[in-house]
Amino acid sequence: MKVQGTEKILQSNFRLSRNLKSRKKIKLTTIGGFGRYGNQLIRYFFLLHLKFIHEADIEYNSWIGEKFYTIQAGNAKIEPEEKAYALNCEIDELIRLQSSLLYQFRYRNTPCEKIMKQARYFDKKILPMDEFIFNSETAFNTIEITGYFTRNTSIFSQTKAKIINEFRYQKSILNFLEPIEAYLKQQGKTIVTIHIREGDAVGAQLILGELFFVVPLVWYVKFLKANWNKWEDPILYISGRSSSDLSKLFGQFNYIDLNVLKAEKQLIQPELLPYISLADQEMIIEHHIMQISDFLVIPNSTFSFTAAMLNRNPNAIFYRPSIALKDFFVFDPWNAPVYQREYFYSWRFIRHIGVKGILQGCYFIIKCVLSGKGVFS
């Protein structure tokens, strides 16, 4: 089930002389858009990878990671007339589907469509991106990239250690997270975290297929029952939100979630981070707990996938879902596709979500449209 990425470079001023004396520069001015924290992390990983491969300077715009890590603040400005782009959409498929209903849902008014239009307007040439990713001898002065870059993470094999080393918490973030980490470790010896994603995924699975398929909660229960007694003094943390009563499903495991942490006196101290919103504080709490987990079970989500990538526990084991298995399987976050794809828009996928899933998705999409909010906002 190997998935190969389909990024391209749309080139305008891309010099191929191998005798350039000036230092290379790579710009990414869409890092803080087109998705939330997980997507932004993937883009920053990709930018760092190119920085190390090409020994280049990098420029990028402001993004949420600057609040948490000791990384340089982004201040790049967008200059669309002089861009060369790296895409994470299938150019041929995009052209073929332009008149179809699927195109209207998947690509209309997306970065992919806008970049395609700019490519035609500026008469840019489309080149394969793999050579640019892997070949440090590729010569250029300045190039700008954009996209989601949700490829197989094996592309980072040469730069993995350097990328991880870039992510060090700011002192104030450490002071905020340390009591929470200590509390969890007092509750048990083995931290098991499951990430539940419903919300936007309910509607997104109808638009983007199994990239956002909702994992049935019974899969998590089945997985925990099969493994709970194998773990030494386990403590379960449940990340994410669900419309179901989690206490009925997971009560037997004596779990902890964000509500339990918030109920503990003086455990979460938002006053330590007055410059960060409560929502972002809660987000970094859950991302950090995944980073310190011994066992992490995720859905198709860049949020928990990137937490697995940043997990520094050498003995940690990670699991992701499979529609074919109706269960979770072990994966390596540094050698796997960011999104698990098996039966994209096939009858197996439709059977998986069922009539209930289709109706829930339609209701969610209609509600978002009527409220004026985007499906993925």
HELIX and SHEET records of a PDB file:
HELIX    1   1 TYR A   37  HIS A   54  1                                  18    
HELIX    2   2 ILE A   64  LYS A   67  5                                   4    
HELIX    3   3 PRO A   80  GLU A   82  5                                   3    
HELIX    4   4 ILE A   91  ARG A   96  1                                   6    
HELIX    5   5 LEU A  101  ARG A  106  1                                   6    
HELIX    6   6 PRO A  111  PHE A  122  1                                  12    
HELIX    7   7 ASP A  130  PHE A  134  1                                   5    
HELIX    8   8 THR A  153  PHE A  156  5                                   4    
HELIX    9   9 LYS A  160  ASN A  165  1                                   6    
HELIX   10  10 LYS A  171  GLN A  187  1                                  17    
HELIX   11  11 ASP A  200  LEU A  208  1                                   9    
HELIX   12  12 GLY A  209  PHE A  212  5                                   4    
HELIX   13  13 LEU A  217  ASN A  227  1                                  11    
HELIX   14  14 TRP A  228  LYS A  230  5                                   3    
HELIX   15  15 LEU A  246  PHE A  250  1                                   5    
HELIX   16  16 GLY A  251  PHE A  253  5                                   3    
HELIX   17  17 LEU A  258  ALA A  263  1                                   6    
HELIX   18  18 PRO A  270  LEU A  272  5                                   3    
HELIX   19  19 LEU A  278  GLN A  291  1                                  14    
HELIX   20  20 THR A  302  MET A  309  1                                   8    
HELIX   21  21 TRP A  347  SER A  371  1                                  25    
SHEET    1   A 3 TYR A  85  ALA A  86  0                                        
SHEET    2   A 3 LYS A   8  GLN A  11 -1                                        
SHEET    3   A 3 LYS A 125  PRO A 128 -1                                        
SHEET    1   B 3 ASP A  57  TYR A  60  0                                        
SHEET    2   B 3 LYS A  25  LEU A  28  1                                        
SHEET    3   B 3 THR A 142  GLU A 144  1                                        
SHEET    1   C 6 ILE A 256  ASP A 257  0                                        
SHEET    2   C 6 PRO A 234  GLY A 240  1                                        
SHEET    3   C 6 THR A 190  ILE A 196  1                                        
SHEET    4   C 6 PHE A 295  VAL A 297  1                                        
SHEET    5   C 6 ILE A 317  SER A 322  1                                        
SHEET    6   C 6 ASP A 327  PHE A 331 -1                                        
END                                                                             
